[in-house]
Amino acid sequence: MTDGDDTDDAAPTASTPVERAKAALAAFEADGDASDSTSPPTESAPPTVAVAPGRVNLVGGHTDYNDGLCLPMAVDRHVAVAARPRSDDRLRVRAADFDETAELDPGDDPDGWAAYVAAVARVLREDDPIDGADLAIASDVPTGAGLSSSAALELSVGRALLAVSGRDLPAADLALACWRAEREGVGVECGILDQFSAALCEADSALFLDCRSRETESVPLGDGVGVLVIDTGVSHELTESGYNDRVRECAAALDSLREVADRDLDSLRDVDLALLDAHADALEPVHRRRVRHVVTENERVRNARDALAAGDLDRVGDAMLAAHDSLRDDYEVSCPELDAAVELAAETPGVYGARMTGGGFGGSAVALVDGDALDQAARAIRAAAPERVGPDADVFACRPSAGVRLVGEE
Ligand code: GLA
């Protein structure tokens, strides 16, 4: 990887990720191909541009890798990838926001953001060829904020690589390929929530996602609803947090339950409260709490989906608040800043409910707000956040967005 060259200096200042990615690609290509002057990029065609959104998860935290239920919503913040094919099989990738460039040959195994690009290309190459390409990436999804910037990167890179290679995949298959890339290439034992959200969410809707059957159903959010993100400014890193520990605790709890219940349990999805209560004493206390979270969280997702479909936003808000308590107390993936963000939101007029979103241990909280009170609630939370949540807290509204797409084909 070559760091810190100045190809972006020539790019005009542009505001959206799509504009910045296109400008960065143009500057990048104009800068030439120092490493291999025999393989210049193909510059005639306009670039292919793919965008994929970040997400918040309204309810359904840490259920995905337990075959459970989630209710995410894609946000109107995106990773954009501008791409053009090359005549060789190399990927030359410019991360405009980091001012960094990576040059990847098939089989390379880089670190950092380039690991996601290499892993997606590697998985997509298993079925059919992926052509070499110049890629430029720009994003307005904050990183480390629990909004799944990594899945947005994977999906946008994947869609762009398929397009420059003349290939296509149904969105769910691309999501699964990107999920494998994250697990195998980056080492997070995550579930499918983030990749399915970035792939399959629809505008103006939340997505009811069954992680066992992988069936999805869009649930319209309604015009009168607003969504606020409260980014605590405490960065989380799934590879370094207790995330994989939670995955293992769930697996160990499932093993214990199989043994004592003498039942065929495929996953914690097959466990209900009656089964848990019947065998609670046989489980280590920490495992009991983890299972209780997963079982009750699946129920909260069902409730929230039904309530949202019925326009009962108070009930959705209650499910979010109960989900946060469960993630804090039973699953132990919250942190003081997230708890403070949820508490602050919950006491703000117009807020139906709030909870931490994403893996936890930092990152963001999401709040569901009466659309008419949104501006006022945002102002109130923004004003109190530095003192109540933390000096780097950021508060912004977002709209439910569509999943990954090629720009020009919306
Ligand atoms: C992270 C993971 C997801 C999911 C959430 C928690 O975002 O990548 O797979 O487990 O945490 O719900």
Boltz pocket constraint, residues with backbone or C-beta under 6 A from the ligand:
constraints:
  - pocket:
      binder: B
      contacts: [[A, 57], [A, 60], [A, 61], [A, 62], [A, 63], [A, 64], [A, 65], [A, 146], [A, 148], [A, 190], [A, 191], [A, 192], [A, 193], [A, 194], [A, 358], [A, 359], [A, 360]]
      max_distance: 6.0
